[in-house]
């Protein structure tokens, strides 16, 4: 795990940075994708109006994203 603290980047900048590591995959949970930027899956522990903002339980258990695909993801950002 690498942590880049205090980064103030736009979604477009995050996507451009991520592409340096390879082709990006669009996650199947479309309801949690950032509008206008489907390359970004929203993962958050913030709750608004009783509902999690984005995917709220992604960090509960260890997993590997899209491992069922023929060419699974090499990592997540």
N, CA and C atoms as an extended XYZ file, in Angstrom:
231
Properties=species:S:1:pos:R:3:atomname:S:1:resname:S:1:resid:I:1 pbc="F F F"
N         0.827       -1.146        0.000 N   UNK     1
C         0.000        0.000        0.000 CA  UNK     1
C         0.893        1.238        0.000 C   UNK     1
N         0.547        2.161       -0.856 N   UNK     2
C         1.190        3.475       -0.891 CA  UNK     2
C         0.154        4.514       -0.496 C   UNK     2
N         0.542        5.470        0.304 N   UNK     3
C        -0.363        6.539        0.714 CA  UNK     3
C         0.231        7.867        0.264 C   UNK     3
N        -0.544        8.616       -0.477 N   UNK     4
C        -0.150        9.950       -0.913 CA  UNK     4
C        -1.047       10.940       -0.178 C   UNK     4
N        -0.588       11.425        0.946 N   UNK     5
C        -1.414       12.296        1.795 CA  UNK     5
C        -1.584       13.695        1.202 C   UNK     5
N        -2.721       14.291        1.603 N   UNK     6
C        -3.018       15.697        1.291 CA  UNK     6
C        -3.000       16.010       -0.204 C   UNK     6
N        -3.454       15.084       -1.006 N   UNK     7
C        -3.514       15.324       -2.450 CA  UNK     7
C        -4.805       16.045       -2.795 C   UNK     7
N        -4.722       17.075       -3.561 N   UNK     8
C        -5.883       17.827       -4.043 CA  UNK     8
C        -5.875       17.710       -5.565 C   UNK     8
N        -6.453       16.624       -6.056 N   UNK     9
C        -6.451       16.389       -7.498 CA  UNK     9
C        -7.886       16.245       -7.987 C   UNK     9
N        -8.085       16.564       -9.227 N   UNK    10
C        -9.401       16.431       -9.838 CA  UNK    10
C        -9.610       14.976      -10.254 C   UNK    10
N       -10.860       14.585      -10.505 N   UNK    11
C       -11.087       13.237      -11.024 CA  UNK    11
C       -10.300       12.972      -12.309 C   UNK    11
N       -10.236       13.954      -13.203 N   UNK    12
C        -9.486       13.771      -14.453 CA  UNK    12
C        -8.003       13.538      -14.179 C   UNK    12
N        -7.441       14.237      -13.194 N   UNK    13
C        -6.035       14.034      -12.838 CA  UNK    13
C        -5.816       12.650      -12.223 C   UNK    13
N        -6.765       12.195      -11.410 N   UNK    14
C        -6.645       10.858      -10.827 CA  UNK    14
C        -6.683        9.790      -11.913 C   UNK    14
N        -7.569        9.959      -12.871 N   UNK    15
C        -7.675        9.007      -13.975 CA  UNK    15
C        -6.390        9.004      -14.791 C   UNK    15
N        -5.861       10.173      -15.108 N   UNK    16
C        -4.611       10.264      -15.880 CA  UNK    16
C        -3.461        9.600      -15.125 C   UNK    16
N        -3.359        9.841      -13.821 N   UNK    17
C        -2.313        9.215      -13.007 CA  UNK    17
C        -2.479        7.696      -13.004 C   UNK    17
N        -3.696        7.226      -12.824 N   UNK    18
C        -3.967        5.787      -12.773 CA  UNK    18
C        -3.618        5.094      -14.081 C   UNK    18
N        -3.845        5.763      -15.200 N   UNK    19
C        -3.561        5.171      -16.513 CA  UNK    19
C        -2.071        4.908      -16.724 C   UNK    19
N        -1.222        5.540      -15.938 N   UNK    20
C         0.221        5.282      -16.041 CA  UNK    20
C         0.562        3.846      -15.637 C   UNK    20
N        -0.352        3.201      -14.926 N   UNK    21
C        -0.121        1.839      -14.449 CA  UNK    21
C        -0.795        0.793      -15.323 C   UNK    21
N        -1.539        1.224      -16.334 N   UNK    22
C        -2.181        0.281      -17.239 CA  UNK    22
C        -3.605        0.687      -17.572 C   UNK    22
N        -4.255       -0.173      -18.320 N   UNK    23
C        -5.629        0.078      -18.743 CA  UNK    23
C        -6.553        0.042      -17.529 C   UNK    23
N        -7.491        0.970      -17.483 N   UNK    24
C        -8.431        1.030      -16.367 CA  UNK    24
C        -9.662        0.194      -16.676 C   UNK    24
N       -10.204       -0.415      -15.645 N   UNK    25
C       -11.419       -1.208      -15.790 CA  UNK    25
C       -12.571       -0.472      -15.119 C   UNK    25
N       -13.740       -0.550      -15.730 N   UNK    26
C       -14.935        0.059      -15.163 CA  UNK    26
C       -15.589       -0.985      -14.261 C   UNK    26
N       -15.836       -0.618      -13.019 N   UNK    27
C       -16.405       -1.557      -12.049 CA  UNK    27
C       -17.847       -1.884      -12.408 C   UNK    27
N       -18.288       -3.078      -12.054 N   UNK    28
C       -19.638       -3.530      -12.387 CA  UNK    28
C       -20.710       -2.890      -11.509 C   UNK    28
N       -20.354       -2.358      -10.353 N   UNK    29
C       -21.327       -1.718       -9.464 CA  UNK    29
C       -21.540       -0.273       -9.910 C   UNK    29
N       -22.286       -0.123      -10.981 N   UNK    30
C       -22.433        1.167      -11.652 CA  UNK    30
C       -23.040        2.251      -10.762 C   UNK    30
N       -23.848        1.867       -9.775 N   UNK    31
C       -24.489        2.866       -8.915 CA  UNK    31
C       -23.484        3.598       -8.025 C   UNK    31
N       -22.253        3.083       -7.922 N   UNK    32
C       -21.234        3.708       -7.089 CA  UNK    32
C       -20.148        4.417       -7.901 C   UNK    32
N       -20.342        4.518       -9.214 N   UNK    33
C       -19.354        5.197      -10.053 CA  UNK    33
C       -19.550        6.705       -9.966 C   UNK    33
N       -18.462        7.441      -10.068 N   UNK    34
C       -18.521        8.898      -10.025 CA  UNK    34
C       -19.169        9.403      -11.310 C   UNK    34
N       -20.272       10.154      -11.206 N   UNK    35
C       -20.934       10.661      -12.415 CA  UNK    35
C       -19.956       11.441      -13.302 C   UNK    35
N       -19.958       11.092      -14.580 N   UNK    36
C       -19.067       11.738      -15.538 CA  UNK    36
C       -17.673       11.152      -15.592 C   UNK    36
N       -17.349       10.278      -14.636 N   UNK    37
C       -16.021        9.656      -14.567 CA  UNK    37
C       -16.185        8.188      -14.153 C   UNK    37
N       -16.675        7.344      -15.049 N   UNK    38
C       -16.959        5.956      -14.679 CA  UNK    38
C       -15.722        5.146      -14.294 C   UNK    38
N       -14.543        5.685      -14.509 N   UNK    39
C       -13.319        4.995      -14.100 CA  UNK    39
C       -13.133        5.039      -12.582 C   UNK    39
N       -13.901        5.892      -11.901 N   UNK    40
C       -13.735        6.080      -10.454 CA  UNK    40
C       -14.922        5.485       -9.705 C   UNK    40
N       -14.633        4.531       -8.833 N   UNK    41
C       -15.627        3.930       -7.945 CA  UNK    41
C       -15.558        4.675       -6.616 C   UNK    41
N       -16.690        5.177       -6.146 N   UNK    42
C       -16.717        5.925       -4.888 CA  UNK    42
C       -16.778        4.940       -3.726 C   UNK    42
N       -15.774        4.997       -2.853 N   UNK    43
C       -15.704        4.191       -1.633 CA  UNK    43
C       -15.596        5.175       -0.480 C   UNK    43
N       -16.497        5.065        0.492 N   UNK    44
C       -16.535        6.075        1.543 CA  UNK    44
C       -17.115        5.503        2.824 C   UNK    44
N       -16.760        6.113        3.952 N   UNK    45
C       -17.387        5.772        5.224 CA  UNK    45
C       -18.321        6.891        5.677 C   UNK    45
N       -18.648        7.810        4.788 N   UNK    46
C       -19.543        8.928        5.091 CA  UNK    46
C       -20.988        8.505        4.843 C   UNK    46
N       -21.869        8.865        5.788 N   UNK    47
C       -23.298        8.577        5.669 CA  UNK    47
C       -24.045        9.903        5.611 C   UNK    47
N       -24.900       10.048        4.608 N   UNK    48
C       -25.750       11.228        4.474 CA  UNK    48
C       -27.190       10.777        4.343 C   UNK    48
N       -28.069       11.370        5.134 N   UNK    49
C       -29.493       11.012        5.111 CA  UNK    49
C       -29.704        9.517        5.310 C   UNK    49
N       -28.892        8.913        6.168 N   UNK    50
C       -29.035        7.494        6.480 CA  UNK    50
C       -28.480        6.540        5.438 C   UNK    50
N       -27.887        7.055        4.376 N   UNK    51
C       -27.350        6.220        3.303 CA  UNK    51
C       -25.858        6.484        3.143 C   UNK    51
N       -25.072        5.428        2.898 N   UNK    52
C       -23.644        5.658        2.655 CA  UNK    52
C       -23.431        6.408        1.339 C   UNK    52
N       -22.444        7.279        1.341 N   UNK    53
C       -22.047        7.977        0.117 CA  UNK    53
C       -21.072        7.046       -0.591 C   UNK    53
N       -21.497        6.451       -1.676 N   UNK    54
C       -20.658        5.475       -2.366 CA  UNK    54
C       -20.752        4.108       -1.712 C   UNK    54
N       -19.807        3.264       -2.046 N   UNK    55
C       -19.747        1.904       -1.518 CA  UNK    55
C       -19.211        1.980       -0.094 C   UNK    55
N       -20.036        1.650        0.878 N   UNK    56
C       -19.687        1.866        2.266 CA  UNK    56
C       -18.960        0.743        2.961 C   UNK    56
N       -18.986       -0.461        2.420 N   UNK    57
C       -18.381       -1.592        3.136 CA  UNK    57
C       -17.213       -2.231        2.391 C   UNK    57
N       -16.610       -1.511        1.490 N   UNK    58
C       -15.556       -2.090        0.651 CA  UNK    58
C       -14.320       -2.490        1.438 C   UNK    58
N       -14.064       -1.853        2.560 N   UNK    59
C       -12.862       -2.156        3.326 CA  UNK    59
C       -13.071       -3.120        4.470 C   UNK    59
N       -14.271       -3.685        4.583 N   UNK    60
C       -14.559       -4.593        5.697 CA  UNK    60
C       -13.761       -5.881        5.633 C   UNK    60
N       -13.645       -6.436        4.455 N   UNK    61
C       -12.977       -7.722        4.282 CA  UNK    61
C       -11.957       -7.620        3.155 C   UNK    61
N       -10.889       -8.412        3.261 N   UNK    62
C        -9.900       -8.453        2.200 CA  UNK    62
C       -10.558       -9.038        0.963 C   UNK    62
N       -10.247       -8.481       -0.187 N   UNK    63
C       -10.766       -9.008       -1.447 CA  UNK    63
C        -9.885       -8.516       -2.593 C   UNK    63
N       -10.125       -9.049       -3.755 N   UNK    64
C        -9.433       -8.613       -4.961 CA  UNK    64
C       -10.498       -8.227       -5.980 C   UNK    64
N       -10.491       -6.984       -6.409 N   UNK    65
C       -11.515       -6.497       -7.337 CA  UNK    65
C       -11.495       -7.256       -8.657 C   UNK    65
N       -12.678       -7.611       -9.108 N   UNK    66
C       -12.901       -8.207      -10.430 CA  UNK    66
C       -12.036       -9.445      -10.677 C   UNK    66
N       -11.794      -10.231       -9.641 N   UNK    67
C       -10.926      -11.407       -9.774 CA  UNK    67
C       -11.537      -12.495      -10.654 C   UNK    67
N       -12.818      -12.410      -10.935 N   UNK    68
C       -13.488      -13.403      -11.774 CA  UNK    68
C       -13.241      -13.170      -13.266 C   UNK    68
N       -12.695      -12.036      -13.636 N   UNK    69
C       -12.458      -11.737      -15.051 CA  UNK    69
C       -11.288      -12.550      -15.595 C   UNK    69
N       -11.285      -12.753      -16.903 N   UNK    70
C       -10.194      -13.494      -17.541 CA  UNK    70
C        -8.848      -12.829      -17.253 C   UNK    70
N        -8.816      -11.506      -17.333 N   UNK    71
C        -7.628      -10.730      -16.963 CA  UNK    71
C        -8.016       -9.832      -15.790 C   UNK    71
N        -7.883      -10.318      -14.554 N   UNK    72
C        -8.300       -9.522      -13.397 CA  UNK    72
C        -7.411       -8.302      -13.190 C   UNK    72
N        -7.908       -7.389      -12.384 N   UNK    73
C        -7.156       -6.171      -12.070 CA  UNK    73
C        -5.841       -6.515      -11.395 C   UNK    73
N        -4.830       -5.723      -11.673 N   UNK    74
C        -3.538       -5.890      -11.002 CA  UNK    74
C        -3.525       -5.185       -9.657 C   UNK    74
N        -4.430       -4.233       -9.466 N   UNK    75
C        -4.484       -3.488       -8.218 CA  UNK    75
C        -5.613       -2.483       -8.246 C   UNK    75
N        -5.740       -1.755       -7.169 N   UNK    76
C        -6.767       -0.717       -7.047 CA  UNK    76
C        -6.120        0.560       -6.548 C   UNK    76
N        -6.701        1.680       -6.947 N   UNK    77
C        -6.208        2.985       -6.478 CA  UNK    77
C        -7.363        3.746       -5.892 C   UNK    77
